[in-house]
Amino acid sequence: MTQANQQLIRERLLETLANRKIVGTHQYYELKPEFRELDPYASASYPLNRVGTLLRVVKEFQASWVDYKGLEIKIREKYSDLFKDVSHPDFQRCLKHVCYDIGTSSYTPEWLDVRTQRHLENINNVAEAVVAANKIIPASLEHRVKKFFKDNPRGVLTVCDIGVGVGDTCVGVVELVDRLSREQGSGVPRIYEDHLKFLLVDVMPRSLEITSNRLSKKPLPVSRNDLFSRPVKSVYPIEANFVDLETNVASFNGQVNIIISGGSIMHNTNVDPFFKTMHNLLDASGILFVWDWGNYSWAAPNLRLGKFRAQIKTDLYQITQDDVQAVYDNFALGWMGDGGLFGYSGSQYDYLRKKLRQDFLEGLNSSTGFNFIKWLEENLAGVSEPEEKTPYHLIEGYGSGSLYRDAIKQAGFKHARDFAFRSFYESKKHLIGMQKPAEQIALGSSLFFAVGVK
């Protein structure tokens, strides 16, 4: 099948499965009612209605959740004329890519929801692992920043932050440059604001505004203790999501020295196009340095414990003891914890948290495994809804850490590596002023770093 024919089939499948919707300047795809098996809890009561479409599961694991063959049969039966000349292998290949695109686009309305923006803007209970990760990135880039200015004394260091949130990741880089500018022999110009450019990428206009104001040293709605003295003059906000990222950043291709990102790339069902876009953005010696969340929460609907990772059945995945803490932290702390995203905070819900831990461990050690969505369905029916309901969806693009390393390599980077948070933190904690051992850092088991060198 030619590339043109493949594109035509994808467009037909996209029109068959979903309706195009517009929010602000952004487009996303909403599944048609006849394909609600791909978003089975959309009409359920809270919190099941926040599960999200199954197409958000990363491509590595999506076949455990989506019956592609059954979907093909359903589409061909109803729309036979549109696809009569398309072979089964070509249909499946195109269908999967369309499913990935719909999954990635589903984050757009979620992140443009005013409740999401308010949550990010006012968040004050940031996990220690996030604080550490946002310090580790600039600490790890110190040598590269010095080398850039040694080789280009009058140059402009261009940094791109993907998914800025409220700027916590990129502010660390400015603080690094500020500190180096006052160190004799570092090579970093004293008046560094003329030698620093930031490209800020986010789908949320409010995030871009807050981060731009932080870098420019303008007043903020929530005070931040930023440790840099000079405002950054060259700040370019780019309003884009992953589905339209390539076209929005293409004008900067080959001009970026450093790409950073913190906890954002997982909002992709398929990261391959993203890393290709990043490869194009970087100059010949550029580096990509990111941290993200990675665990096996959505490897399959049911998870069980074993000696090695394996797909046991279509809907059953076997994780190892090394994976258990990260999965449990996601369910029990991230979502059902006191202060978790579902909103079940306070001692009146302690019995639920206790039951979740018991059922989680029992389920993992059973032959059928533990199913968190079913647990929610069985245990939260009749429970009073919290006052603050989450604007987020439960299923997010968690894959194994190696997914980034492999995708970075495939995108054309010369070098690509992944680092578990715990090992990397232990080697860097003396540089970032933290003393705790890695195993005591909340949510550290769920976090990893990925590096790509062009």
C-alpha positions as CSV (number, residue, x, y, z in Angstrom):
1,M,0.0,0.0,0.0
2,T,1.4,3.4,-1.0
3,Q,1.8,6.1,1.6
4,A,-1.0,8.1,-0.1
5,N,-3.4,5.2,0.0
6,Q,-2.5,4.5,3.7
7,Q,-3.2,8.1,4.5
8,L,-6.6,7.9,2.8
9,I,-7.6,4.7,4.7
10,R,-6.5,6.4,8.0
11,E,-8.7,9.4,7.2
12,R,-11.7,7.2,6.4
13,L,-11.2,5.2,9.6
14,L,-10.9,8.3,11.6
15,E,-14.1,9.7,10.2
16,T,-15.8,6.3,10.8
17,L,-14.8,6.0,14.5
18,A,-14.9,9.6,15.7
19,N,-16.2,13.1,15.3
20,R,-13.9,16.0,15.0
21,K,-14.3,18.5,17.9
22,I,-12.8,22.0,18.4
23,V,-11.8,23.5,21.7
24,G,-10.4,26.9,21.4
25,T,-7.8,26.6,18.6
26,H,-7.3,22.9,19.1
27,Q,-8.9,19.9,17.4
28,Y,-9.5,16.5,19.0
29,Y,-11.5,13.3,18.2
30,E,-14.5,12.2,20.1
31,L,-15.6,8.6,19.7
32,K,-19.0,8.1,18.0
33,P,-21.7,6.5,20.2
34,E,-21.7,3.3,18.2
35,F,-18.1,2.6,19.3
36,R,-18.6,3.2,23.0
37,E,-16.9,-0.2,23.7
38,L,-13.7,1.8,23.3
39,D,-14.9,4.1,26.2
40,P,-17.1,1.8,28.2
41,Y,-17.4,3.9,31.4
42,A,-18.1,7.3,29.8
43,S,-21.7,7.2,31.1
44,A,-21.1,5.6,34.4
45,S,-21.3,7.3,37.8
46,Y,-18.3,8.9,39.5
47,P,-15.4,7.9,39.6
48,L,-15.8,5.3,36.8
49,N,-16.7,8.0,34.4
50,R,-13.2,9.3,34.8
51,V,-11.5,6.1,33.6
52,G,-11.2,7.4,30.1
53,T,-11.1,5.8,26.7
54,L,-9.2,2.5,26.3
55,L,-7.3,4.1,23.4
56,R,-5.2,6.0,25.9
57,V,-3.4,2.8,26.8
58,V,0.1,3.0,25.1
59,K,0.5,1.1,21.8
60,E,2.8,-1.4,23.6
61,F,-0.2,-2.7,25.7
62,Q,-3.2,-1.5,23.8
63,A,-4.0,-4.9,22.3
64,S,-4.7,-6.2,25.8
65,W,-7.6,-3.7,26.0
66,V,-8.9,-3.3,22.4
67,D,-10.2,-6.1,20.2
68,Y,-8.8,-4.8,16.9
69,K,-10.1,-7.8,14.9
70,G,-13.6,-7.5,16.3
71,L,-13.5,-3.7,15.6
72,E,-12.5,-4.5,12.0
73,I,-15.4,-6.9,11.5
74,K,-17.8,-4.3,12.9
75,I,-16.5,-1.5,10.7
76,R,-16.5,-3.7,7.5
77,E,-20.0,-4.9,8.1
78,K,-21.4,-1.4,8.3
79,Y,-19.0,0.5,6.0
80,S,-18.1,-2.3,3.5
81,D,-18.0,0.0,0.5
82,L,-15.3,2.3,2.1
83,F,-12.9,-0.6,2.8
84,K,-13.7,-3.4,0.3
85,D,-10.4,-3.2,-1.4
86,V,-8.3,-2.9,1.8
87,S,-6.5,-6.1,2.8
88,H,-6.7,-7.3,6.4
89,P,-3.0,-6.5,7.2
90,D,-3.3,-3.0,5.8
91,F,-6.6,-2.4,7.6
92,Q,-5.2,-3.5,10.9
93,R,-2.1,-1.4,10.5
94,C,-4.1,1.7,9.7
95,L,-6.7,1.0,12.4
96,K,-4.1,0.8,15.1
97,H,-2.5,4.1,14.1
98,V,-5.9,5.8,14.1
99,C,-6.6,4.3,17.6
100,Y,-3.3,5.8,18.8
101,D,-4.2,9.2,17.3
102,I,-7.6,9.2,19.0
103,G,-6.1,8.2,22.3
104,T,-3.5,11.0,22.2
105,S,-6.0,13.6,21.1
106,S,-8.3,12.7,24.1
107,Y,-5.9,14.6,26.4
108,T,-6.8,17.9,24.7
109,P,-10.2,18.7,26.3
110,E,-8.9,17.3,29.6
111,W,-6.0,19.8,29.7
112,L,-8.1,22.7,28.5
113,D,-10.6,22.1,31.3
114,V,-10.4,25.1,33.6
115,R,-10.4,22.7,36.6
116,T,-7.2,21.1,35.4
117,Q,-5.6,24.5,34.9
118,R,-6.7,25.6,38.4
119,H,-5.3,22.4,39.9
120,L,-1.9,22.8,38.4
121,E,-1.8,26.5,39.3
122,N,-2.6,26.0,42.9
123,I,-0.9,22.6,43.6
124,N,1.3,22.8,46.7
125,N,1.6,19.1,47.7
126,V,4.2,18.2,45.1
127,A,5.7,14.7,45.5
128,E,9.3,14.6,46.6
129,A,10.2,12.6,43.5
130,V,9.0,15.5,41.3
131,V,11.0,18.0,43.3
132,A,14.1,15.9,43.0
133,A,13.6,15.2,39.3
134,N,13.2,18.9,38.5
135,K,16.5,19.5,40.2
136,I,18.3,16.6,38.7
137,I,17.7,17.7,35.1
138,P,19.6,21.0,35.4
139,A,22.3,19.4,37.7
140,S,22.9,16.9,34.9
141,L,23.1,19.6,32.2
142,E,25.8,21.7,33.9
143,H,28.7,20.4,31.8
144,R,26.8,20.8,28.6
145,V,25.8,24.4,29.4
146,K,29.5,25.3,30.2
147,K,30.6,23.6,27.0
148,F,28.1,25.5,24.9
149,F,29.3,28.9,26.0
150,K,33.0,27.8,25.8
151,D,32.4,26.9,22.2
152,N,30.0,29.8,21.5
153,P,31.0,32.8,23.8
154,R,28.5,35.1,22.2
155,G,26.0,32.4,21.4
156,V,22.4,32.0,22.5
157,L,21.5,28.8,24.3
158,T,18.1,27.7,23.1
159,V,16.1,25.5,25.5
160,C,12.7,23.9,24.7
161,D,10.5,22.7,27.5
162,I,7.7,20.3,26.4
163,G,4.6,20.5,28.6
164,V,5.7,23.3,30.8
165,G,2.9,23.0,33.5
166,V,3.7,25.9,35.7
167,G,7.4,26.0,34.8
168,D,9.1,24.0,37.5
169,T,11.3,22.1,35.1
170,C,12.6,25.0,33.0
171,V,13.0,27.3,36.0
172,G,15.7,24.9,37.2
173,V,17.7,25.4,34.0
174,V,17.5,29.2,34.4
175,E,18.7,28.9,38.0
176,L,21.6,26.8,36.8
177,V,22.6,29.4,34.2
178,D,22.2,32.2,36.8
179,R,24.5,30.4,39.2
180,L,27.1,29.6,36.6
181,S,27.1,33.2,35.4
182,R,28.5,34.2,38.8
183,E,31.2,31.4,38.8
184,Q,34.6,32.4,37.6
185,G,35.8,30.4,34.7
186,S,32.4,28.8,33.9
187,G,32.3,30.6,30.5
188,V,28.6,31.6,31.0
189,P,28.1,35.3,30.3
190,R,27.5,37.5,33.3
191,I,24.6,39.3,31.5
192,Y,23.1,35.9,30.5
193,E,19.6,37.2,29.7
194,D,20.9,38.2,26.2
195,H,22.3,34.7,25.7
196,L,19.3,32.5,26.7
197,K,16.1,31.6,24.7
198,F,13.2,29.5,25.8
199,L,10.6,27.8,23.7
200,L,7.7,26.9,26.0
201,V,5.3,24.3,24.7
202,D,1.9,23.5,26.3
203,V,-1.7,23.1,25.2
204,M,-2.9,25.2,28.2
205,P,-2.7,29.0,27.6
206,R,-2.7,29.6,31.3
207,S,0.3,27.4,31.8
208,L,2.2,29.2,29.1
209,E,1.3,32.6,30.7
210,I,2.4,31.5,34.2
211,T,5.6,30.0,33.0
212,S,6.4,33.0,30.7
213,N,5.8,35.3,33.7
214,R,8.1,33.2,35.9
215,L,10.9,33.4,33.5
216,S,10.3,37.1,32.9
217,K,10.2,37.8,36.7
218,K,6.6,39.1,36.5
219,P,4.0,38.8,39.3
220,L,2.4,35.4,39.8
221,P,-0.9,34.3,41.2
222,V,0.9,31.8,43.5
223,S,4.3,32.9,44.8
224,R,7.3,30.8,43.8
225,N,10.8,30.9,45.4
226,D,12.7,31.1,42.1
227,L,16.5,31.4,42.6
228,F,17.5,33.5,39.6
229,S,18.1,37.2,39.5
230,R,17.7,38.3,35.9
231,P,14.6,38.0,33.7
232,V,14.8,35.9,30.5
233,K,14.2,38.2,27.6
234,S,13.6,35.7,24.8
235,V,10.6,33.5,25.7
236,Y,8.4,32.0,22.9
237,P,5.2,30.4,24.1
238,I,3.9,27.8,21.7
239,E,0.3,26.6,22.2
240,A,0.2,23.0,21.0
241,N,-0.7,19.5,22.0
242,F,1.1,16.3,21.0
243,V,-1.3,15.7,18.1
244,D,-0.4,19.0,16.4
245,L,3.1,19.5,17.9
246,E,5.1,18.9,14.7
247,T,3.5,21.6,12.7
248,N,3.7,24.1,15.6
249,V,7.4,23.8,16.2
250,A,8.7,23.0,12.7
251,S,9.9,26.6,12.2
252,F,12.5,26.0,15.0
253,N,13.9,22.8,13.5
254,G,17.7,22.5,13.9
255,Q,17.9,25.5,16.3
256,V,17.4,23.9,19.7
257,N,20.3,23.0,21.9
258,I,18.5,21.3,24.8
259,I,15.1,19.8,25.1
260,I,13.6,19.1,28.6
261,S,10.3,17.8,29.8
262,G,8.9,16.8,33.2
263,G,5.9,14.4,33.5
264,S,4.4,15.3,30.1
265,I,5.4,12.8,27.4
266,M,3.2,10.1,28.9
267,H,0.2,12.0,27.5
268,N,0.9,10.1,24.3
269,T,-0.5,6.8,23.1
270,N,2.3,6.5,20.6
271,V,5.6,8.3,21.4
272,D,7.3,7.5,18.1
273,P,6.2,10.6,16.2
274,F,7.0,12.8,19.2
275,F,10.6,11.7,19.5
276,K,11.1,12.1,15.7
277,T,9.8,15.7,16.1
278,M,12.3,16.2,18.9
279,H,15.1,14.9,16.8
280,N,14.3,17.4,14.1
281,L,14.1,20.3,16.6
282,L,17.6,19.7,17.9
283,D,20.8,21.1,16.4
284,A,23.6,18.7,15.4
285,S,24.9,18.3,18.9
286,G,21.7,18.7,20.8
287,I,20.5,16.7,23.8
288,L,17.1,15.6,25.0
289,F,16.8,15.1,28.8
290,V,13.4,14.3,30.3
291,W,11.7,12.6,33.3
292,D,8.4,10.9,33.3
293,W,6.1,8.5,35.0
294,G,6.4,4.8,34.0
295,N,4.8,1.7,35.4
296,Y,2.8,-1.3,34.4
297,S,-0.6,-0.2,35.8
298,W,-2.2,-0.5,32.3
299,A,-0.2,-3.4,30.9
300,A,-3.6,-5.3,30.9
301,P,-6.9,-5.1,32.7
302,N,-5.7,-7.8,35.2
303,L,-2.3,-7.9,36.8
304,R,-0.7,-10.8,38.6
305,L,2.6,-11.3,40.3
306,G,5.3,-13.6,39.0
307,K,9.0,-14.1,38.5
308,F,9.2,-12.4,35.2
309,R,7.2,-10.0,33.0
310,A,4.9,-11.8,30.6
311,Q,1.6,-11.6,28.7
312,I,-0.3,-14.6,30.2
313,K,-3.6,-14.0,28.4
314,T,-4.9,-11.1,26.4
315,D,-6.4,-9.5,29.5
316,L,-3.8,-10.8,32.0
317,Y,-0.2,-9.5,32.4
318,Q,2.4,-10.8,34.8
319,I,4.5,-8.2,36.6
320,T,7.5,-8.8,38.9
321,Q,8.2,-7.8,42.5
322,D,10.2,-4.9,41.2
323,D,7.1,-3.5,39.5
324,V,4.7,-3.8,42.5
325,Q,5.5,-0.6,44.4
326,A,5.1,1.7,41.4
327,V,1.7,0.2,40.4
328,Y,0.4,0.3,44.0
329,D,1.6,3.9,44.4
330,N,-0.3,4.9,41.3
331,F,-3.6,3.3,42.4
332,A,-3.4,3.8,46.2
333,L,-1.5,7.1,46.5
334,G,-2.0,8.9,43.2
335,W,-5.7,8.2,42.9
336,M,-7.2,6.8,46.1
337,G,-4.8,8.3,48.6
338,D,-5.6,11.1,51.1
339,G,-5.1,14.0,48.7
340,G,-5.2,11.7,45.7
341,L,-6.7,12.8,42.4
342,F,-10.1,11.1,42.9
343,G,-10.7,13.4,45.8
344,Y,-11.4,10.8,48.5
345,S,-9.5,12.7,51.2
346,G,-10.0,12.5,54.9
347,S,-10.2,9.8,57.5
348,Q,-13.7,8.8,56.5
349,Y,-12.2,7.0,53.5
350,D,-9.4,5.2,55.3
351,Y,-11.4,2.0,55.2
352,L,-11.3,2.1,51.4
353,R,-7.6,2.6,51.3
354,K,-7.1,-0.3,53.8
355,K,-9.3,-2.5,51.6
356,L,-7.5,-1.5,48.5
357,R,-4.2,-2.6,49.9
358,Q,-5.6,-5.9,51.0
359,D,-7.4,-6.6,47.8
360,F,-4.5,-5.5,45.7
361,L,-2.0,-7.9,47.3
362,E,-4.5,-10.8,47.3
363,G,-5.4,-10.2,43.7
364,L,-1.7,-10.0,42.6
365,N,-1.1,-13.4,44.1
366,S,-4.2,-15.0,42.6
367,S,-4.3,-16.7,39.2
368,T,-6.8,-14.2,37.8
369,G,-4.9,-11.1,39.0
370,F,-6.0,-7.7,40.3
371,N,-8.2,-5.4,38.2
372,F,-8.3,-1.8,39.6
373,I,-11.2,-0.6,37.4
374,K,-13.3,-3.5,38.6
375,W,-12.3,-2.8,42.2
376,L,-13.6,0.8,41.8
377,E,-16.8,-0.6,40.3
378,E,-17.4,-3.0,43.2
379,N,-16.2,-0.9,46.1
380,L,-17.2,2.7,45.3
381,A,-20.8,2.0,44.4
382,G,-22.9,3.9,46.9
383,V,-20.0,5.8,48.4
384,S,-20.7,9.5,48.7
385,E,-19.0,11.5,46.0
386,P,-16.2,13.9,47.1
387,E,-16.8,17.6,46.8
388,E,-13.9,18.1,44.5
389,K,-14.1,15.7,41.5
390,T,-11.1,15.1,39.4
391,P,-10.9,16.6,35.9
392,Y,-8.3,14.0,34.9
393,H,-8.8,10.6,33.5
394,L,-7.4,7.5,35.2
395,I,-5.8,5.8,32.2
396,E,-2.7,7.5,31.1
397,G,0.2,6.6,28.7
398,Y,2.3,4.5,31.1
399,G,4.7,2.1,29.4
400,S,7.8,0.3,30.4
401,G,10.8,2.6,30.7
402,S,12.5,1.0,27.8
403,L,9.8,2.3,25.6
404,Y,11.4,5.7,25.5
405,R,15.0,4.4,25.0
406,D,13.9,2.3,22.0
407,A,11.7,5.1,20.5
408,I,14.5,7.7,21.0
409,K,16.9,5.3,19.2
410,Q,14.4,4.7,16.4
411,A,13.9,8.5,16.0
412,G,17.6,8.7,14.9
413,F,19.4,9.8,18.1
414,K,23.0,8.5,18.2
415,H,22.8,7.6,21.9
416,A,19.7,6.8,24.1
417,R,19.4,5.6,27.6
418,D,16.9,5.2,30.4
419,F,17.7,5.6,34.1
420,A,15.5,4.4,37.0
421,F,14.9,7.3,39.4
422,R,16.4,5.5,42.4
423,S,19.8,4.8,40.8
424,F,20.1,8.2,39.2
425,Y,18.9,10.0,42.3
426,E,21.5,8.3,44.5
427,S,24.3,9.5,42.2
428,K,23.0,13.0,42.0
429,K,21.5,13.8,45.4
430,H,24.6,15.4,46.7
431,L,24.3,17.9,43.9
432,I,20.7,18.9,44.5
433,G,20.8,19.3,48.3
434,M,18.8,16.2,49.2
435,Q,19.8,13.7,51.8
436,K,17.1,11.0,52.0
437,P,17.8,7.6,50.6
438,A,15.9,6.9,47.3
439,E,13.6,4.3,48.8
440,Q,12.2,7.0,51.1
441,I,11.3,9.4,48.3
442,A,7.6,9.4,47.7
443,L,6.6,8.1,44.3
444,G,10.2,7.6,43.3
445,S,9.4,4.0,42.2
446,S,7.2,5.4,39.4
447,L,9.6,7.8,37.9
448,F,12.4,7.4,35.4
449,F,14.7,9.6,33.2
450,A,15.4,9.3,29.5
451,V,18.3,10.9,27.6
452,G,18.9,11.2,23.9
453,V,22.0,12.7,22.3
454,K,21.9,13.6,18.7
